[in-house]
Amino acid sequence: MNRKKRILKIVGISLLAILFLGYFAFSTFLFKPFESAWPHSLAGLIPRQVDFFLSKENLEDDFKGFPRLAAMDSISRLNAWDTWINSPQYKELDAKNDLDGLLANIETQVSQLPMGLEPLDIFGGQEIAVSGYFNGKGVENSRWTLSGRVGWAGKMAVAALRYPSMLQKATGQAYSVQSDDGVYSVTGGTLKAPIYVTRVQDVVILGNDRALVAKGPELRDLGGTDSLAISAPYNDQIKKVESRVGAKGVEVKLDVGKAFAAFGVDGPWPDTRSPMFSQAFMGRLIQAPSCQDVLGLVRFQNGLRVDLSGAFSSESVTPFQSRLYRVNGFDRSKMLRDAARMAPADCVLFAYMHGPVTDLLRQVFDSVEPAMRANFEDAIKSTGHYKNLDELLEVLGLSLRNRLALIVRENDYGPVVAKNAAGQEFPAETDGQPVFAITLVTWTDGEASHARLDDIRDMIGRNPEKFGLQGYDPANPNETGYYVFDSDGFPTREFWSPFIPGTGMMATMITDQGHFWITNHEQMFSTIRQTYYQGESRGYPRLSELPEFRIQVENALDTANLVVWFNPKKAAPTLRKMAKQWARDNAGSNIDWRQERKRTEREVLKESFNGRSIGSLSPGDVDAVQAEVDARLTAWGDQLIADNVPLLIADKEREITYMESLENVLFMLR
């Protein structure tokens, strides 16, 4: 062997020795450079019993240079975003946290990372998950872990925990690190509590609870047994949805009841005690705290799409809810064929549900103001036709099938107008409130049910003074406000009353298909009828023919008990009008007039009677004090209301603007 070959051989052997020793040293003191990646999702390293879990893949696609969101350019062009950054709430948040300064500080720290790295290059760019357990009241008491896939830089950072001096030198902070069976406990520095860190192949897990962090390696050693990834709910409600829609998103698991407790939300939600009918009624249909584990997928492609499924605790649901949820649901095709074809494509809201009608009506009356319910029940009993409201509801339950639909659209029909025999026009007397045009659709149960419904309507019509009915022609003593006639061959009955908000009338109709329609504007009957019988080909497009509605329905549940479609942009004009009326009606609702009267009375007594008690004054002086108190309270209340109205309107305007950023919303409950 010549000298040149010997030198090459020696160099080769030396390089191999160096590489071997380097690999051995690197593997011993840092990590194995060629170790395989964790082959499953992060859910395979998380216990199945966790109270909350959020996971997202390809997080680097969501940022345009951390911490700037890739979608920020699009978001900043939204009216909702402009409204938010100019709102009092944002300004208060910014004043407390200096959001712009915080963002700039993060960007500065990111720019100082070596070799042009970004945080997502180190941790969680490919996949990240947060999970844990709530621990009673207070989110800050939760036990949590943050898991993320890492590259070589992330592995190096974990390896550096073996050498606290390196960590202190790199951060300039005095950290203390303890190792126990592969789990590092990091304290000191800027940490207010210990942080625990471990690594499973290319996954780093850190959290505030050692036992929870250690679950990752334990589940790896058990092959994922008892992990979230192999649980039936995870695969049925997340993985199958991903397969069905052909897309990934944010994977979600949440124990809603425990989450409400952690966030300090006590009592029912929605609140069944709310003075607002919609909230009180919805609270009787569904109680969020009764939900146990909710799992599903949240996607942001072409808008926000949420597919969540969960179960209610049998111990928490009411008897009514239990009966409601036991009712057989409907499939998509039935909903499209039987109900959505009635709804105009320009509707604001469409809802369809299956449920026990008698129970549903009982919940409706339980949700209205107690005084209103009492007045209506007194009117029912005073007719002598029914013993009480429950008897009336039972008759309705015998007459109607267990399904109903609600169709809401913008009220662009104009005022309701009637003509007398001489052709003189009479508009319905109204309270002037802005309202939507609304039609409630129910399904009758044969000819006998038609007779029962006629009997109920006649009972109301024969007692106009008891139900506040009022004829449109005050000069005609025979006008009672109850009108019976045929409309395009369909028997129709109208009730006119100035107490009916916005339109001053309510119309009812039984169709040849056995539908029982109830509306607050007679012209909406024509809209529903033409939509149902003619459709888009004849100029009356249906919601069931609307592409975006069909796409959402086809990507949603196969069967359901309740479906709600909402178009915020079409609702916005009327909601803005209603917001002004609501602000005027509620600007003084929080005033405790009793307390204010006591305060004002003390003020008047101090100024005019040297602070004497009201009981020590003569009757004449008492009258003078009360008159002055009344005058001051009136002036003070009027000014307070005048000041509050613009603020309340502005709050509602912001809410509506935020809502308008949604194209449409589809909600289904099974």
Secondary structure, DSSP 8 states (H G I E B T S, - for coil): --HHHHHHHHHHHHHHHHHHHHHHHHHHHT--TT-----S-GGGGSBTT-SEEEEEE-GGGGBSSTTSBTTHHHHHTSHHHHHHHTSHHHHHHHHHH-HHHHHHHHHHHHHTSGGG--HHHHEEEEEEEEEEE--SS-GGG-EEEEEEEE-HHHHHHHHGGG-HHHHHHHHSS-EEEEEETTEEEEEETT-SS-EEEEEETTEEEEES-HHHHHHHHHHHHTTTTTBGGGSHHHIIIIIHHHHHHT---EEEEEEHHHHHHHTT--S-SS-TT-SSHHHHHHHHH--GGGEEEEEEEEE-TTS-EEEEEEEE-TTTS-HHHHHHHHS--EEHHHHIIIIITTSBTT-SEEEEEE--HHHHHHHHHHHS-HHHHHHHHHHHHHTTS-SSHHHHHHHHHHHEEEEEEEEEE---S---EEE-TT--EEE---------EEEEEEEE-SHHHHHHHHHHHHHHHT-HHHHT---S-TT-TT--SEEEEEETTEEEEEEE-TTSTTTSEEEEEE-TTSEEEEESSTHHHHHHHHHHHT-GGGT--BGGG-HHHHHHHHTS-SEESEEEEE-HHHHHHHHHHHHHHHHHHHTTTT--HHHHHHHHHHHHHHHHHTT--GGGS-HHHHHHHHHHHHHHHHHHHHHHHHHHHHHHHHHHHHHHHHHHT-S-EEEEE-
